Amino acid sequence: MDLVIVLVLILTCLLLFSHWKRSSKRGQLPPGPTPLPIIGNIHQIDVKNVHQAFTNFSKVYGPVFTLYLGMKPTVVLHGYETIKEALIGHGEEFSGRGRVPIFDMVLKGLGVAFSNGDMWKESRHFSLLTLRKLGMGQRSIENRIQEEAQFLVEELKKTNGSPYDPTFILACVPCNVICSIIFQSRFEYKDQVFVSLMEKLNANSKILSSLWVQVCNIFPVLIDYCPGNHNTWYKNFTYIQSYLLTKIKEHEESLDVTNPRDFIDYFLIKEMQENRNPQSIYTRENLIGLLTDMFVGGTDTIRSTLRFALLLLLKHPHVTAKIQEEIDCVVGRQRSPCLQDRKQMPYTDAVIHEVQRFIDIAPNNLPHEVTCDVKFRNYLIPKGTTILTSLSSALYNSNEFPNPETFDPGHFLDANGNFKKSDYFIPFSTGKRVCLGEGLARMELFLFLTTILQNFKLKSLVPPNDINDAPLVNGFVVSPPPFQLCFIPI
């Protein structure tokens, strides 16, 4: 019996090796370490330090190399110049979205973030156009963020300077901004529906960082046949989407085609105009996909970035003090900070950029996929090959950012203390798949952080040197470790 098992295992390995060899010959893929059957190169990647693993591979195989995450080849692009050449120089060919099975469960290729082809192009075009109509980058959205920032201040004052975990409230704030865009209303922070939605989002963020979900993404067959927290993920997303569907139905009943109020109204009007087109992307399912993208994507990364920013400001109190000096000089205490102030606050702007660089919120971006056979740096990458872009390799480039492992706002300041831009600053990615909400995120980070520091002194519960700022491992985005602080009114 044992001999039979051994023979079956040997035969299986030979078949898998044969499959790998045939796949490799489809194109002239870049070099990379030899994969093992079934698991590929997973055993050679330290999940706690993927950036270092990729850097080590790049030293051996160059800035473009192939890894097998499971049985499928994945081409990794390492270094700013390589990423720029691919995503900008060959933008169309590298504009596909690689498959992410855990998201396929709920989005099914709809929306913007995880769609492809005409669905993606038309959905992105509509979303950008509609967001501009709703005031993206204009005073109306700025006013909305300022208003929410004041609600945040009032909520933080209720803590009376006691130790407080800001995780929940820092999710509510950007989520309310998104809600005002997609269905023109905000929630009270204690609203039970809102609390439930935030709990589902928070739970899914933790599930996304679990090892099991990473395994499911590599071996998607597990999703259909095995128990696990991916089922909780699905239920939570279904709950959120059911709520969004309720808002859509409310909008249908009150829709005035001559006076669209928000994102949902604009989509419903477009759906009516396209109702005779069988190929139209303006369907109820795609609207739910778009709203899910905005609701989830517009909340989670901003929450994590704001939490990280507060943690780093606690660890570096001299940085906090310099920002507050700049706020006192430029803004004062009598009015709310506005976007115009950013031009006169180079140090604050540099700190926010350095926070984003240092925390490296999406180390390897969402996976791309080549839309056709493409020749890139003398390699022939077959259509459908997954592409990973190491954003860490740009954000932590030691030539562009001396001592990149150190949190230093000076990375974005010139010798005269003026703000200094860097092409290597690509936390939102670059090219055709650059983050749809980049402009909104930049506005929110500046206005929320300056408003907090205008109104509160941040007090740590432990000495600054004892603060742990090491991120928790996550599959797509990173999160700070849990912490509390005291918000002392100024």
PLY file of the C-alpha trace (Angstrom):
ply
format ascii 1.0
element vertex 490
property float x
property float y
property float z
element edge 489
property int vertex1
property int vertex2
end_header
0.00 0.00 0.00
2.83 2.40 0.90
4.47 1.68 -2.47
1.26 2.63 -4.29
1.10 5.96 -2.44
4.73 6.71 -3.28
4.15 5.91 -6.95
1.06 8.15 -7.05
3.00 11.02 -5.48
5.86 10.60 -7.95
3.45 10.52 -10.89
1.65 13.61 -9.60
4.92 15.50 -9.25
5.99 14.51 -12.76
2.67 15.68 -14.20
2.90 19.00 -12.38
6.51 19.47 -13.48
5.47 18.73 -17.07
2.64 21.28 -16.77
5.09 23.89 -15.48
7.53 23.26 -18.33
4.74 23.61 -20.91
3.55 26.84 -19.29
7.07 28.26 -19.28
7.51 27.60 -23.00
4.45 29.68 -23.85
6.67 32.71 -23.60
10.20 33.71 -22.74
9.40 34.47 -19.12
11.98 36.30 -17.00
14.29 34.14 -14.89
13.51 33.18 -11.33
14.09 30.53 -8.69
13.07 26.97 -9.55
9.60 26.23 -8.16
8.54 23.13 -6.27
5.50 21.15 -7.44
2.15 22.54 -6.28
3.51 25.22 -3.91
5.87 26.88 -6.40
8.21 29.36 -4.66
6.03 30.07 -1.64
8.53 28.42 0.70
11.18 30.95 -0.37
9.13 34.04 0.55
9.08 35.38 4.11
5.48 36.59 4.51
6.64 38.89 7.32
9.10 40.66 5.03
8.03 40.20 1.41
9.85 43.39 0.41
13.20 41.99 1.55
12.50 38.66 -0.15
11.76 40.44 -3.45
14.86 42.61 -3.04
16.98 39.49 -2.57
15.47 37.88 -5.68
16.13 41.04 -7.70
19.80 40.96 -6.76
20.08 37.45 -8.21
17.70 37.59 -11.19
17.43 41.31 -11.99
14.56 43.81 -11.66
12.15 41.59 -13.63
11.81 38.03 -12.37
9.31 35.18 -12.26
7.91 33.50 -9.18
5.39 30.71 -8.92
2.77 31.41 -6.26
1.24 27.98 -6.43
1.29 26.57 -9.96
0.86 29.84 -11.88
3.73 32.09 -12.93
3.80 35.63 -11.57
6.17 38.25 -12.98
7.48 40.68 -10.38
8.56 44.22 -11.32
11.13 45.59 -8.87
12.36 49.18 -8.81
10.80 52.49 -9.85
12.25 52.58 -13.36
10.95 49.08 -14.12
7.49 49.85 -12.76
7.35 53.14 -14.68
8.43 51.47 -17.93
5.72 48.82 -17.59
2.75 50.75 -16.18
3.33 53.97 -18.13
5.51 53.03 -21.11
3.42 49.89 -21.78
0.33 51.12 -19.97
-2.30 49.43 -22.10
-0.59 46.03 -22.13
-0.13 46.03 -18.34
-3.56 47.48 -17.52
-5.35 44.20 -16.77
-6.35 43.26 -13.24
-4.92 40.00 -12.00
-7.35 37.57 -10.46
-7.94 37.84 -6.71
-10.29 34.93 -5.84
-11.36 36.28 -2.45
-12.71 39.42 -4.16
-14.13 37.46 -7.09
-16.42 35.80 -4.54
-18.32 39.03 -3.95
-17.60 41.35 -6.88
-17.62 38.78 -9.72
-15.53 41.00 -11.98
-17.79 44.04 -11.59
-17.05 47.58 -10.43
-13.69 49.27 -11.10
-11.00 47.83 -8.86
-11.35 44.17 -9.91
-12.88 44.40 -13.39
-11.25 44.12 -16.81
-11.74 45.06 -20.44
-14.65 47.26 -21.51
-16.33 46.82 -18.11
-13.33 48.38 -16.40
-12.74 51.14 -18.95
-16.35 52.33 -19.05
-16.87 51.99 -15.29
-13.71 53.98 -14.57
-14.60 56.68 -17.12
-18.10 57.05 -15.69
-16.83 57.13 -12.10
-14.19 59.80 -12.78
-16.65 61.96 -14.71
-19.33 61.64 -12.04
-16.96 62.34 -9.16
-15.91 65.56 -10.89
-19.57 66.54 -11.29
-20.02 65.92 -7.57
-17.16 68.29 -6.75
-14.10 66.06 -6.49
-11.11 68.35 -6.13
-13.42 71.33 -5.70
-14.67 73.42 -2.81
-17.86 71.42 -2.29
-16.01 68.22 -1.36
-13.52 70.20 0.71
-16.40 71.70 2.71
-17.80 68.23 3.30
-14.44 66.96 4.62
-14.08 70.04 6.84
-17.56 69.46 8.24
-16.76 65.83 9.04
-13.48 66.90 10.63
-15.43 69.07 13.07
-17.71 66.15 13.95
-14.53 64.19 14.64
-13.22 66.93 16.94
-16.45 66.95 18.94
-16.32 63.16 19.29
-12.70 63.19 20.45
-13.51 65.85 23.05
-15.96 63.39 24.62
-13.02 61.16 25.58
-12.02 63.81 28.17
-8.36 63.07 27.62
-8.73 59.44 28.70
-6.88 56.58 26.94
-8.70 55.90 23.70
-8.41 53.50 20.76
-9.15 55.59 17.63
-9.71 52.64 15.28
-13.50 52.86 15.12
-13.82 56.63 14.84
-11.10 56.85 12.18
-13.12 54.45 10.02
-16.34 56.41 10.53
-14.87 59.70 9.34
-13.75 58.75 5.79
-16.74 56.43 5.43
-19.10 59.34 6.06
-17.34 61.35 3.36
-17.88 58.47 0.93
-21.52 58.15 2.01
-22.10 61.82 1.26
-20.78 61.25 -2.26
-22.64 58.06 -3.10
-25.98 58.70 -1.38
-25.81 62.29 -0.05
-26.08 61.61 3.65
-23.91 60.90 6.67
-24.39 58.77 9.77
-24.25 59.71 13.41
-21.33 57.80 14.88
-23.60 55.86 17.25
-26.21 54.98 14.62
-26.73 51.22 15.00
-26.81 50.57 11.24
-23.56 52.50 10.87
-21.95 50.69 13.80
-22.90 47.36 12.26
-21.46 48.36 8.87
-18.21 49.48 10.53
-17.98 46.21 12.46
-18.35 44.24 9.23
-15.67 46.35 7.52
-13.30 45.96 10.46
-13.85 42.20 10.62
-13.20 41.84 6.90
-10.01 43.86 7.17
-8.72 41.40 9.77
-9.83 38.40 7.71
-8.03 39.81 4.67
-4.77 39.75 6.64
-5.16 36.12 7.69
-2.86 33.42 6.37
-5.87 31.32 5.35
-7.13 33.97 2.93
-3.67 34.22 1.34
-3.69 30.45 0.86
-7.19 30.64 -0.68
-6.01 33.26 -3.17
-3.20 30.95 -4.27
-5.35 27.81 -4.28
-8.88 29.10 -5.07
-10.36 25.60 -5.14
-10.30 25.79 -1.34
-12.88 28.58 -1.38
-15.62 26.34 -2.76
-14.91 23.19 -0.82
-13.37 24.10 2.55
-14.69 25.81 5.67
-12.84 28.87 6.85
-13.07 32.59 7.61
-13.52 33.33 3.90
-17.15 32.37 4.46
-17.46 35.05 7.15
-15.84 37.47 4.69
-18.54 36.62 2.15
-21.37 37.05 4.68
-20.04 40.43 5.80
-19.75 41.68 2.23
-23.23 40.40 1.47
-24.55 42.39 4.44
-22.87 45.58 3.17
-24.14 45.04 -0.36
-27.68 44.40 0.90
-27.59 47.76 2.63
-26.33 49.45 -0.54
-29.14 47.80 -2.51
-31.63 49.28 -0.05
-30.20 52.76 -0.72
-30.47 52.15 -4.48
-34.15 51.26 -4.15
-34.78 54.40 -2.09
-33.15 56.46 -4.83
-35.27 54.84 -7.53
-38.42 55.94 -5.71
-37.30 59.56 -5.35
-35.25 60.00 -8.54
-35.51 63.32 -10.37
-33.68 62.96 -13.69
-33.39 66.75 -13.99
-31.70 67.12 -10.61
-29.27 64.29 -9.76
-28.20 64.41 -6.13
-25.34 61.93 -5.86
-23.43 59.05 -7.46
-26.39 56.65 -7.34
-28.67 59.14 -9.10
-26.17 59.73 -11.91
-25.81 55.98 -12.45
-29.58 55.36 -12.47
-30.06 58.11 -15.05
-27.33 56.60 -17.22
-28.96 53.17 -16.81
-32.25 54.57 -18.11
-30.50 56.13 -21.11
-28.78 52.83 -21.97
-31.70 50.46 -21.33
-31.89 49.38 -24.97
-28.21 48.44 -25.12
-27.75 44.74 -24.29
-23.99 45.28 -23.83
-24.44 48.13 -21.35
-22.36 48.11 -18.20
-25.07 50.17 -16.49
-26.73 47.35 -14.60
-27.89 47.03 -11.01
-25.16 44.47 -10.34
-22.41 46.77 -11.59
-23.77 49.69 -9.57
-23.51 47.56 -6.43
-19.96 46.64 -7.46
-19.00 50.29 -7.91
-20.56 51.33 -4.61
-18.81 48.45 -2.83
-15.46 49.55 -4.31
-15.98 53.10 -3.08
-17.48 52.20 0.29
-14.77 49.70 1.23
-11.79 51.18 -0.63
-12.57 54.73 0.52
-12.72 53.71 4.16
-10.14 51.06 5.02
-6.92 52.52 3.62
-7.64 56.03 4.96
-8.42 54.60 8.40
-5.15 52.64 8.44
-3.13 55.63 7.20
-4.64 57.98 9.81
-4.00 55.45 12.59
-0.42 55.00 11.42
0.04 58.77 11.26
-1.09 59.21 14.87
1.18 56.37 15.99
4.21 57.91 14.24
3.41 61.35 15.65
3.35 59.83 19.14
6.72 58.18 18.52
8.22 61.42 17.14
6.85 64.22 19.36
9.29 66.77 17.92
7.63 66.25 14.52
4.21 66.80 16.09
5.43 70.00 17.74
6.76 71.40 14.44
3.45 70.68 12.67
1.52 72.44 15.43
3.86 75.44 15.18
3.14 75.59 11.46
-0.62 75.32 12.11
-0.45 78.17 14.64
1.47 80.33 12.17
-0.60 79.67 9.04
-4.08 78.70 10.26
-4.36 79.87 13.86
-7.11 78.71 16.20
-10.11 80.64 14.92
-10.84 78.85 11.61
-10.69 75.37 10.16
-7.70 74.34 8.05
-8.35 74.40 4.30
-6.55 73.02 1.27
-5.14 76.43 0.38
-3.14 76.27 3.61
-1.16 73.29 2.31
0.92 75.53 0.01
2.11 77.50 3.05
2.69 74.43 5.22
5.60 72.57 3.56
6.63 70.74 6.74
3.14 69.36 7.36
2.88 68.33 3.71
6.26 66.62 3.95
5.22 64.74 7.10
2.05 63.41 5.46
4.04 62.26 2.43
6.63 60.65 4.68
3.92 58.82 6.63
2.62 57.34 3.38
6.10 56.46 2.18
7.21 54.96 5.47
4.12 52.82 6.17
4.04 51.53 2.58
0.30 50.83 2.83
0.05 48.55 -0.25
3.54 47.03 -0.60
2.89 45.05 -3.78
-0.16 46.85 -5.09
-3.15 44.88 -6.36
-2.02 42.37 -9.00
-1.97 43.45 -12.64
-2.32 41.20 -15.66
-0.99 41.63 -19.19
-3.83 42.02 -21.69
-1.88 40.48 -24.60
1.43 38.80 -25.32
3.93 41.56 -24.61
7.65 41.85 -25.20
9.20 43.57 -22.20
12.95 43.93 -21.72
13.69 41.06 -24.09
11.22 38.74 -22.40
7.96 37.57 -23.93
5.25 37.63 -21.28
2.15 35.66 -22.36
-1.32 37.19 -22.27
-3.01 36.63 -18.90
0.20 36.45 -16.86
-0.14 37.96 -13.39
2.10 40.96 -12.66
3.15 42.14 -9.21
4.58 45.65 -8.88
6.75 46.13 -5.81
5.76 49.64 -4.73
8.04 49.12 -1.72
11.04 49.04 -4.03
10.24 52.62 -5.12
9.18 54.00 -1.73
12.23 52.50 -0.03
14.81 53.35 -2.72
17.92 54.36 -0.78
19.24 56.67 -3.51
16.02 58.68 -3.61
15.30 58.45 0.14
18.52 58.22 2.21
18.09 55.87 5.17
14.65 54.72 3.94
14.04 52.60 7.06
14.01 55.81 9.11
10.93 58.03 9.44
12.24 61.39 8.25
10.07 64.23 6.83
13.33 65.62 5.39
12.91 63.11 2.56
10.38 65.58 1.12
12.09 68.89 1.98
14.84 70.73 0.13
17.75 72.59 1.72
15.55 75.67 2.20
12.73 73.82 3.90
10.46 73.91 0.86
8.35 70.90 -0.06
10.16 68.63 -2.55
8.26 66.29 -4.86
9.57 62.85 -5.77
8.66 60.69 -8.77
9.36 57.68 -6.55
6.40 58.56 -4.33
3.81 56.14 -5.74
1.77 54.81 -2.78
-1.34 55.03 -5.00
0.44 53.18 -7.84
0.81 54.79 -11.27
-0.36 54.40 -14.86
-3.84 53.46 -16.03
-4.70 51.58 -12.83
-3.69 54.39 -10.47
-6.04 54.61 -7.47
-9.34 56.24 -8.43
-9.60 57.97 -5.06
-6.09 59.44 -4.87
-7.27 63.05 -5.00
-9.89 62.51 -2.30
-7.44 60.62 -0.09
-4.87 63.43 -0.26
-7.52 65.97 0.72
-8.76 63.86 3.62
-5.33 63.11 5.06
-4.33 66.78 5.12
-7.61 68.16 6.47
-8.25 65.46 9.08
-4.71 65.44 10.49
-4.31 69.22 10.62
-7.72 69.59 12.27
-6.83 67.01 14.93
-3.49 68.69 15.68
-5.09 72.14 15.70
-7.40 71.04 18.51
-5.51 68.40 20.51
-2.21 67.57 22.10
-1.42 63.89 21.54
-0.31 62.04 24.67
1.23 58.58 24.54
0.64 55.99 27.26
4.26 54.81 27.01
7.58 56.58 26.39
8.10 57.41 22.68
11.07 55.06 22.38
8.91 52.15 23.57
6.23 52.68 20.91
6.04 49.83 18.41
5.42 51.16 14.90
6.04 47.86 13.08
3.08 47.12 10.78
1.00 44.00 11.04
1.39 41.66 8.09
-1.46 41.90 5.58
-2.03 40.41 2.16
-2.86 43.62 0.29
-2.60 46.54 2.72
-0.75 46.88 6.01
-2.21 47.88 9.37
-0.60 49.42 12.45
-0.44 47.47 15.70
-3.24 48.24 18.18
-2.60 51.23 20.44
-4.28 53.84 22.59
-3.55 57.51 23.15
-5.01 60.52 24.94
-6.43 63.48 23.03
-5.84 66.50 25.30
-7.83 69.57 24.16
-5.66 72.61 23.49
0 1
1 2
2 3
3 4
4 5
5 6
6 7
7 8
8 9
9 10
10 11
11 12
12 13
13 14
14 15
15 16
16 17
17 18
18 19
19 20
20 21
21 22
22 23
23 24
24 25
25 26
26 27
27 28
28 29
29 30
30 31
31 32
32 33
33 34
34 35
35 36
36 37
37 38
38 39
39 40
40 41
41 42
42 43
43 44
44 45
45 46
46 47
47 48
48 49
49 50
50 51
51 52
52 53
53 54
54 55
55 56
56 57
57 58
58 59
59 60
60 61
61 62
62 63
63 64
64 65
65 66
66 67
67 68
68 69
69 70
70 71
71 72
72 73
73 74
74 75
75 76
76 77
77 78
78 79
79 80
80 81
81 82
82 83
83 84
84 85
85 86
86 87
87 88
88 89
89 90
90 91
91 92
92 93
93 94
94 95
95 96
96 97
97 98
98 99
99 100
100 101
101 102
102 103
103 104
104 105
105 106
106 107
107 108
108 109
109 110
110 111
111 112
112 113
113 114
114 115
115 116
116 117
117 118
118 119
119 120
120 121
121 122
122 123
123 124
124 125
125 126
126 127
127 128
128 129
129 130
130 131
131 132
132 133
133 134
134 135
135 136
136 137
137 138
138 139
139 140
140 141
141 142
142 143
143 144
144 145
145 146
146 147
147 148
148 149
149 150
150 151
151 152
152 153
153 154
154 155
155 156
156 157
157 158
158 159
159 160
160 161
161 162
162 163
163 164
164 165
165 166
166 167
167 168
168 169
169 170
170 171
171 172
172 173
173 174
174 175
175 176
176 177
177 178
178 179
179 180
180 181
181 182
182 183
183 184
184 185
185 186
186 187
187 188
188 189
189 190
190 191
191 192
192 193
193 194
194 195
195 196
196 197
197 198
198 199
199 200
200 201
201 202
202 203
203 204
204 205
205 206
206 207
207 208
208 209
209 210
210 211
211 212
212 213
213 214
214 215
215 216
216 217
217 218
218 219
219 220
220 221
221 222
222 223
223 224
224 225
225 226
226 227
227 228
228 229
229 230
230 231
231 232
232 233
233 234
234 235
235 236
236 237
237 238
238 239
239 240
240 241
241 242
242 243
243 244
244 245
245 246
246 247
247 248
248 249
249 250
250 251
251 252
252 253
253 254
254 255
255 256
256 257
257 258
258 259
259 260
260 261
261 262
262 263
263 264
264 265
265 266
266 267
267 268
268 269
269 270
270 271
271 272
272 273
273 274
274 275
275 276
276 277
277 278
278 279
279 280
280 281
281 282
282 283
283 284
284 285
285 286
286 287
287 288
288 289
289 290
290 291
291 292
292 293
293 294
294 295
295 296
296 297
297 298
298 299
299 300
300 301
301 302
302 303
303 304
304 305
305 306
306 307
307 308
308 309
309 310
310 311
311 312
312 313
313 314
314 315
315 316
316 317
317 318
318 319
319 320
320 321
321 322
322 323
323 324
324 325
325 326
326 327
327 328
328 329
329 330
330 331
331 332
332 333
333 334
334 335
335 336
336 337
337 338
338 339
339 340
340 341
341 342
342 343
343 344
344 345
345 346
346 347
347 348
348 349
349 350
350 351
351 352
352 353
353 354
354 355
355 356
356 357
357 358
358 359
359 360
360 361
361 362
362 363
363 364
364 365
365 366
366 367
367 368
368 369
369 370
370 371
371 372
372 373
373 374
374 375
375 376
376 377
377 378
378 379
379 380
380 381
381 382
382 383
383 384
384 385
385 386
386 387
387 388
388 389
389 390
390 391
391 392
392 393
393 394
394 395
395 396
396 397
397 398
398 399
399 400
400 401
401 402
402 403
403 404
404 405
405 406
406 407
407 408
408 409
409 410
410 411
411 412
412 413
413 414
414 415
415 416
416 417
417 418
418 419
419 420
420 421
421 422
422 423
423 424
424 425
425 426
426 427
427 428
428 429
429 430
430 431
431 432
432 433
433 434
434 435
435 436
436 437
437 438
438 439
439 440
440 441
441 442
442 443
443 444
444 445
445 446
446 447
447 448
448 449
449 450
450 451
451 452
452 453
453 454
454 455
455 456
456 457
457 458
458 459
459 460
460 461
461 462
462 463
463 464
464 465
465 466
466 467
467 468
468 469
469 470
470 471
471 472
472 473
473 474
474 475
475 476
476 477
477 478
478 479
479 480
480 481
481 482
482 483
483 484
484 485
485 486
486 487
487 488
488 489
